[in-house]
Amino acid sequence: MDEPVRSRRACTSWQYAAMAKLEADFNRSSDTHLLKIDLPHFEGVQLYLKDESTHITGSLKHRLARSLFLYGIANAWIQEGSTVIEASSGSTAISEAYFARLLGLPFVAVMTRGTSPEKIALIESYGARCHFVEDASQMHDSAERLAHECGGHFMDQFMYAERATDWRGNNNIAESIFEQLSREPHPVPRYIVCGAGTGGTSATIGRYIRYRSHRTELCVVDPEHSAYFEHYKSGDPNVTVVQGSGVEGIGRPRVEASFLPQIIDRMMKIPDAASYATVHFLRGILHRYLGASTGTNVWGALELMAEMHAAGETGSIVTLICDGGERYLQTYFDPAWLERNAIDLEPYRRRLQRFYEAGEWQPLAEQTMRYPL
């Protein structure tokens, strides 16, 4: 006689408890600030910076990490005792290590041997382990192999970022931006500007804009060594670049699955030196160190401000502070590092100073593209 098929609960008591811990952690966290930046000569165009560096793990990736854990648990990919593995040497690994410790799960970050000791120490401070490979091209396959060997779960941020976050609401970054703007002079922004690493943030914002039928345009800014702008320009999904991005957190050597160009209204390609110069410029205004991806965002936002001003438009522009700059004191803020890498900030510093003092702006018109072509 055949054995009866026994029913089993689709969700275990551990998964219930894990979800409760994630929700309790979220409930303890206040939303991130929306900073209004007053710039002379542009009274009719307001600039706002959504400060994602105030998350407990210090970056925009805190939102993604939480979403990836929720997604993994809801899909029963992450269970009690699961080893969680990610291919990341930066902010994503730091944030995922935090959530893994919160849930009592082992966590392994796969990274290159050239990763800075400061980042390794920060990831390990959450009880995580770092697994080193020789080249960045080996990170994905190594993470996948480790997960298979230990029966764990490979988070694969570049695959799942665009689908793990609820783009319709649930206090995602887009809903938060519109809620915080609701009492401002221009509550529906003319533009929201962001970079693309996984593509998850731009996918969430772009979908939410359309879901709520806002007239806002999404502008994605891309560093000079990245495949995304060229893919957006040509439509070729197989575009690759040899040199890695010079702006940590954004730009990819290949087009990742989570990058959705069809919901982006406009893209700009920003020189790395412009991004670095902008964080030095912001240091003088905000008296804070910020990461270079914030510089990329703000350079793009300033170009749009100048464009709106020249056309006689009024309105608001929102972009993101992705992380603090204390992690980059040995790179973007180090004159010796800039000199070793033959990076000249002065032409871009002069542009920014002229913008601030006289309201004049020299656009990089050849490096902007709208969709559809």
Backbone hydrogen bonds, N-H to C=O, Kabsch-Sander energy under -0.5 kcal/mol:
donor,donor_aa,acceptor,acceptor_aa,energy
6,R,4,P,-0.6
16,Y,12,T,-2.0
17,A,13,S,-2.3
18,A,14,W,-2.7
19,M,15,Q,-2.5
20,A,16,Y,-2.1
21,K,17,A,-2.1
22,L,18,A,-2.3
23,E,19,M,-2.4
24,A,20,A,-2.5
25,D,21,K,-2.4
26,F,22,L,-2.1
27,N,23,E,-2.4
28,R,24,A,-1.4
29,S,25,D,-0.6
29,S,26,F,-1.0
35,L,33,H,-0.6
35,L,49,L,-3.1
37,I,35,L,-0.5
37,I,47,L,-2.9
38,D,36,K,-0.6
39,L,37,I,-0.7
42,F,39,L,-1.1
45,V,42,F,-1.5
46,Q,44,G,-0.5
46,Q,315,G,-2.4
47,L,37,I,-0.8
48,Y,317,I,-2.5
49,L,35,L,-2.8
50,K,48,Y,-0.5
50,K,319,T,-3.0
51,D,33,H,-2.9
51,D,49,L,-0.8
52,E,50,K,-1.5
52,E,321,I,-1.9
54,T,51,D,-1.0
55,H,52,E,-1.2
58,G,55,H,-2.0
60,L,322,C,-2.1
62,H,59,S,-1.6
63,R,60,L,-1.4
64,L,60,L,-0.8
65,A,61,K,-2.9
66,R,62,H,-2.1
67,S,63,R,-2.2
68,L,64,L,-2.7
69,F,65,A,-2.1
70,L,66,R,-2.5
71,Y,67,S,-2.7
72,G,68,L,-2.5
73,I,69,F,-2.5
74,A,70,L,-2.7
75,N,71,Y,-1.7
76,A,73,I,-1.7
77,W,72,G,-2.3
78,I,72,G,-1.7
79,Q,77,W,-0.6
82,S,79,Q,-2.5
84,V,82,S,-0.6
84,V,106,P,-2.8
85,I,153,H,-2.7
86,E,108,V,-2.2
88,S,86,E,-1.0
88,S,110,V,-1.1
94,I,90,G,-1.9
95,S,91,S,-2.5
96,E,92,T,-2.8
97,A,93,A,-2.3
98,Y,94,I,-1.6
99,F,95,S,-1.9
100,A,96,E,-2.6
101,R,97,A,-2.1
102,L,98,Y,-2.0
103,L,99,F,-1.8
104,G,100,A,-0.5
104,G,101,R,-1.0
105,L,100,A,-3.0
108,V,84,V,-2.5
109,A,129,R,-2.6
110,V,86,E,-3.1
110,V,108,V,-0.6
111,M,109,A,-0.5
111,M,131,H,-2.6
113,R,133,V,-1.7
115,T,112,T,-1.6
120,I,116,S,-2.0
121,A,117,P,-2.6
122,L,118,E,-1.9
123,I,119,K,-2.5
124,E,120,I,-2.6
125,S,121,A,-1.4
126,Y,123,I,-1.3
127,G,124,E,-2.1
128,A,123,I,-1.1
129,R,107,F,-2.6
131,H,109,A,-2.7
133,V,111,M,-2.3
138,Q,135,D,-1.9
139,M,136,A,-1.4
142,S,138,Q,-2.2
143,A,139,M,-2.4
144,E,140,H,-2.4
145,R,141,D,-2.4
146,L,142,S,-2.5
147,A,143,A,-2.1
148,H,144,E,-1.9
149,E,145,R,-2.5
150,C,146,L,-2.0
151,G,147,A,-0.9
152,G,147,A,-1.9
153,H,83,T,-2.8
155,M,85,I,-2.8
155,M,153,H,-0.7
159,M,156,D,-1.6
160,Y,156,D,-2.0
161,A,157,Q,-1.7
163,R,160,Y,-1.0
164,A,160,Y,-1.9
165,T,161,A,-0.8
167,W,165,T,-1.0
169,G,166,D,-1.1
172,N,169,G,-0.7
176,S,172,N,-2.4
177,I,173,I,-2.0
178,F,174,A,-2.2
179,E,175,E,-2.2
180,Q,176,S,-2.5
181,L,177,I,-1.6
182,S,179,E,-1.0
184,E,181,L,-2.3
190,R,316,S,-2.6
191,Y,316,S,-1.2
192,I,217,E,-2.1
193,V,318,V,-2.9
194,C,219,C,-2.0
196,A,221,V,-0.5
203,A,199,G,-1.9
204,T,200,G,-2.2
205,I,201,T,-2.6
206,G,202,S,-2.7
207,R,203,A,-2.3
208,Y,204,T,-2.3
209,I,205,I,-2.5
210,R,206,G,-1.6
211,Y,207,R,-2.8
212,R,208,Y,-2.5
213,S,210,R,-0.9
214,H,209,I,-2.3
217,E,190,R,-2.2
219,C,192,I,-2.7
219,C,217,E,-0.6
220,V,218,L,-0.5
220,V,266,R,-2.6
221,V,194,C,-2.0
221,V,219,C,-0.5
222,D,268,M,-2.9
224,E,270,I,-0.7
226,S,224,E,-1.0
227,A,252,R,-3.2
230,E,226,S,-0.5
231,H,227,A,-2.3
232,Y,228,Y,-2.7
233,K,229,F,-2.4
234,S,230,E,-2.7
235,G,231,H,-3.0
239,V,236,D,-1.1
241,V,253,P,-2.1
248,E,246,G,-0.6
250,I,247,V,-1.6
251,G,196,A,-3.0
255,V,239,V,-0.6
256,E,254,R,-0.6
258,S,158,F,-1.4
259,F,256,E,-1.5
260,L,258,S,-0.6
263,I,260,L,-1.2
264,I,261,P,-1.9
265,D,218,L,-1.4
266,R,218,L,-1.6
267,M,369,M,-3.4
268,M,220,V,-2.1
269,K,367,Q,-2.8
270,I,222,D,-3.0
270,I,268,M,-0.6
274,A,271,P,-0.6
275,S,271,P,-1.6
276,Y,272,D,-2.5
277,A,273,A,-2.5
278,T,274,A,-1.9
279,V,275,S,-1.5
280,H,276,Y,-1.4
281,F,277,A,-2.2
282,L,278,T,-2.7
283,R,279,V,-1.5
284,G,280,H,-1.2
285,I,281,F,-1.0
286,L,282,L,-3.5
287,H,282,L,-0.6
287,H,283,R,-1.2
291,G,323,D,-2.2
294,T,291,G,-1.0
295,G,291,G,-1.1
296,T,292,A,-2.2
297,N,293,S,-2.1
298,V,294,T,-2.7
299,W,295,G,-2.5
300,G,296,T,-1.9
301,A,297,N,-2.2
302,L,298,V,-2.8
303,E,299,W,-2.0
304,L,300,G,-1.8
305,M,301,A,-2.4
306,A,302,L,-2.4
307,E,303,E,-1.9
308,M,304,L,-2.7
309,H,305,M,-2.6
310,A,306,A,-2.4
311,A,307,E,-1.4
312,G,309,H,-1.3
313,E,308,M,-2.7
315,G,44,G,-2.2
317,I,46,Q,-2.5
318,V,191,Y,-2.1
319,T,48,Y,-2.3
321,I,50,K,-2.9
322,C,320,L,-0.8
324,G,58,G,-0.9
325,G,289,Y,-2.4
328,Y,325,G,-2.2
329,L,326,E,-0.8
331,T,328,Y,-1.6
333,F,328,Y,-1.5
334,D,331,T,-2.0
338,L,334,D,-2.2
339,E,335,P,-2.2
340,R,336,A,-2.5
341,N,337,W,-1.7
342,A,339,E,-1.6
343,I,338,L,-2.7
344,D,342,A,-0.6
345,L,343,I,-0.7
348,Y,345,L,-0.7
349,R,345,L,-2.6
350,R,346,E,-2.5
351,R,347,P,-1.4
352,L,348,Y,-2.3
353,Q,349,R,-2.5
354,R,350,R,-2.5
355,F,351,R,-2.1
356,Y,352,L,-2.3
357,E,353,Q,-2.8
358,A,354,R,-2.5
359,G,354,R,-0.6
359,G,355,F,-1.3
360,E,354,R,-1.2
365,A,363,P,-0.7
367,Q,364,L,-2.3
368,T,365,A,-1.2
369,M,267,M,-2.7
371,Y,265,D,-2.1
